[in-house]
């Protein structure tokens, strides 16, 4: 292939245009080398998505905790919770914990 034939190809003509060359260099610079490049924005978008998922999880946990606090305002529920969770007892009361073999670890 001769040099004159290579010069006739469309992409050589297009890149020979100084405005097109500047545009290509600008796009390459902005996409890869700039401080706000595409990779940086992609990483930030992933961080935003992770934080939004975390936000939704914590909102759900807050709603559960509010429901639990509302439930614990009743003294009988609080007593039931204390007995089940912390094995608390009243005076002169014996508590027996019965565990089945299949419930043991």
C-alpha positions as CSV (number, residue, x, y, z in Angstrom):
1,X,0.0,0.0,0.0
2,X,1.4,3.3,-1.0
3,X,1.5,6.5,1.1
4,X,-1.0,8.2,-1.3
5,X,-3.4,5.3,-0.8
6,X,-3.1,5.5,3.0
7,X,-3.8,9.2,2.9
8,X,-7.0,8.6,1.0
9,X,-8.6,6.5,3.8
10,X,-11.4,8.2,5.6
11,X,-10.0,7.9,9.1
12,X,-6.7,9.4,8.1
13,X,-8.4,12.3,6.6
14,X,-10.6,12.7,9.6
15,X,-7.7,12.6,12.1
16,X,-5.8,15.0,9.9
17,X,-8.3,17.7,10.7
18,X,-6.9,19.7,13.6
19,X,-10.3,20.2,15.2
20,X,-11.1,16.5,15.1
21,X,-7.7,15.7,16.5
22,X,-8.2,18.2,19.4
23,X,-11.6,16.7,20.0
24,X,-10.2,13.1,20.2
25,X,-7.5,14.2,22.6
26,X,-9.9,16.1,24.7
27,X,-12.3,13.1,25.0
28,X,-9.4,10.8,25.9
29,X,-8.1,13.2,28.5
30,X,-11.5,13.6,30.1
31,X,-12.3,9.9,30.0
32,X,-9.0,8.6,31.4
33,X,-6.7,11.3,32.9
34,X,-8.8,14.1,34.4
35,X,-9.4,14.3,38.1
36,X,-13.1,13.7,37.5
37,X,-12.6,10.8,35.0
38,X,-15.1,8.1,34.2
39,X,-13.5,5.5,36.5
40,X,-13.7,7.9,39.5
41,X,-17.4,8.7,38.8
42,X,-18.1,4.9,38.4
43,X,-16.5,4.3,41.8
44,X,-18.5,7.1,43.4
45,X,-21.8,5.8,41.9
46,X,-21.0,2.3,43.4
47,X,-20.4,4.0,46.8
48,X,-23.7,5.9,46.6
49,X,-25.6,2.7,45.8
50,X,-24.0,0.9,48.8
51,X,-24.8,3.8,51.1
52,X,-28.4,3.9,49.9
53,X,-28.7,0.2,50.6
54,X,-27.2,0.8,54.1
55,X,-29.7,3.6,54.6
56,X,-32.7,1.4,53.8
57,X,-31.4,-1.3,56.1
58,X,-30.9,1.1,59.0
59,X,-34.4,2.6,58.4
60,X,-35.9,-0.8,58.7
61,X,-33.9,-1.5,61.9
62,X,-35.1,1.8,63.3
63,X,-38.7,0.8,62.6
64,X,-38.2,-2.5,64.3
65,X,-36.6,-0.8,67.4
66,X,-39.5,1.7,67.6
67,X,-42.0,-1.2,67.5
68,X,-40.0,-3.0,70.2
69,X,-39.8,0.1,72.4
70,X,-43.5,0.6,72.0
71,X,-44.1,-3.0,73.0
72,X,-41.9,-2.7,76.0
73,X,-43.9,0.2,77.4
74,X,-46.4,-2.5,78.7
75,X,-45.1,-3.9,82.0
76,X,-46.3,-7.4,81.3
77,X,-44.5,-7.5,78.0
78,X,-41.3,-6.2,79.7
79,X,-41.6,-8.8,82.4
80,X,-42.1,-11.5,79.7
81,X,-39.1,-10.3,77.8
82,X,-36.9,-10.2,80.9
83,X,-37.9,-13.7,81.9
84,X,-37.3,-15.2,78.4
85,X,-34.2,-13.3,77.5
86,X,-32.3,-12.9,80.8
87,X,-33.9,-15.6,82.9
88,X,-34.9,-13.2,85.6
89,X,-37.3,-14.4,88.3
90,X,-39.4,-13.1,91.2
91,X,-38.5,-13.7,94.8
92,X,-39.2,-17.2,96.1
93,X,-39.6,-18.5,92.6
94,X,-37.7,-21.4,91.0
95,X,-37.1,-21.5,87.3
96,X,-36.4,-24.7,85.5
97,X,-35.0,-24.6,82.0
98,X,-35.8,-27.7,80.0
99,X,-33.9,-28.3,76.8
100,X,-34.5,-31.0,74.3
101,X,-31.6,-32.8,72.7
102,X,-32.4,-31.5,69.3
103,X,-32.2,-27.9,70.6
104,X,-28.7,-28.3,72.0
105,X,-25.8,-27.2,69.8
